[in-house]
Amino acid sequence: VEHNAAVPHDPNLRQSALFEQYGRVLAALARKHPLLLAVDDLQWADIGSIDLLFHLGRSVAGERVLI
């Protein structure tokens, strides 16, 4: 198995990199058109999903995004 040097081996760093990518994608979409991100059944979300939502809320501040 070949490892990509751009992908961190530490799971926490991988999660952070993934969260950053999601934030960049949402921000790019919101620059073209206002964006509404609807979340259903949040009470069943795992901690990783909740962490992602908190990250997105911070990373798209100032963009035309409603979560």
Secondary structure, 3 states (H helix, E strand, C coil): CCCCCCCCCCHHHHHHHHHHHHHHHHHHHHHHCCEECCCCCHHHCCHHHHHHHHHHHHHCCCCCEEC
